[in-house]
Amino acid sequence: MSESTYLFHDTTGTRPANAMMLNALADLYDPFSRRRLREAGVRPDARCLVVAAGRSRVAAILAEMAPQGEVIATDIDLSPCRRHPRVTLLEHNIVTDPLPGGMFDLIHVRLLLGHLPADHRETVLTALVNALTPGGLLFVEEFEATWQTSVLSAPNLDDADRLFTVYHHAFQAALIESGNDPRWGRRAHHALRRRGLTVDTRGDTGTWTGGSPACLLPHATTEVIRPRLIAAGMPPADIDSFRQLLHHRSLVVKSNLALSHIGRHAG
Ligand SMILES: C[S@@+](CC[C@H](N)C(=O)[O-])C[C@H]1O[C@@H](n2cnc3c(N)ncnc32)[C@H](O)[C@@H]1O
């Protein structure tokens, strides 16, 4: 992937919203990632790599779980990354920079691979599998985006369904335009199996109320990619109404399904 294909790469003028989006992702999905790490079992001396860390606390969680191990966290942009005394932060582009083979007992990558164009995604996934030690674990965590069926309750159900549907289609179109494959959240399971890993997949979803911190995620996202949503057919007035609705106390939505695939290398 050239960096520019990442949908959220050009955050010129929207840095605070981008930071809010990365914070919301961390607050909403770190607990699920922590649960999955616990379920898989992390060796106390594990060598761990967190790819595209963003604001997530996954590297810090791994540093706690592997007190005699080593944790490296990477991203193309380290400015939002959290600091931790036992985590080494490295600026690294997973598409263009080398990754040593057979080095890591555990690799975690959340909400990045779906953004890569298909050929880069395949190459990067193979490099991640090759970077595992025998018996190593590769965590691939992604969304199954279904905003068009999210609304559970709203001041006006039909209006809310329409706005969420328009948002869903424009967001999907903007993602696809940037090389993202919206089916990847599910297809990651098959892609890991095809590379000889045994795979365990679990999902996580929740219920969000309007005005709650969770709704900051779509609220911030619509600010960061507003021009892309408009180019993909979402009228500016709908974007404004959608954002207002996200603050409405009587809105209740189910969140997108997060899928956590754990691939275990034979060994
Ligand atoms: C949607 S955010 C997810 C952040 C974090 N993994 C999480 O789930 O909270 C995607 C992250 O991938 C990073 N990123 C984008 N392209 C990348 C690349 N080619 N190599 C490494 N990181 C990349 C971005 O800077 C951003 O932090």
The ligand as a Gaussian input file, in Angstrom:
#p B3LYP/6-31G(d) Opt

LIG

0 1
 C       -7.900000       2.310000      12.081000
 S       -6.388000       2.635000      12.899000
 C       -6.334000       1.298000      14.070000
 C       -5.380000       1.577000      15.217000
 C       -5.270000       0.458000      16.267000
 N       -4.745000      -0.757000      15.668000
 C       -6.612000       0.179000      16.921000
 O       -7.274000      -0.797000      16.535000
 O       -6.997000       0.915000      17.848000
 C       -5.174000       2.126000      11.726000
 C       -3.743000       2.403000      12.147000
 O       -2.885000       1.877000      11.133000
 C       -1.804000       2.765000      10.927000
 N       -1.278000       2.479000       9.573000
 C       -1.829000       2.796000       8.384000
 N       -1.089000       2.315000       7.380000
 C       -0.027000       1.667000       7.943000
 C        1.096000       0.962000       7.428000
 N        1.273000       0.827000       6.115000
 N        1.995000       0.426000       8.299000
 C        1.826000       0.559000       9.650000
 N        0.776000       1.216000      10.196000
 C       -0.140000       1.765000       9.354000
 C       -2.413000       4.135000      11.115000
 O       -1.434000       5.131000      11.376000
 C       -3.364000       3.885000      12.280000
 O       -2.733000       4.083000      13.529000

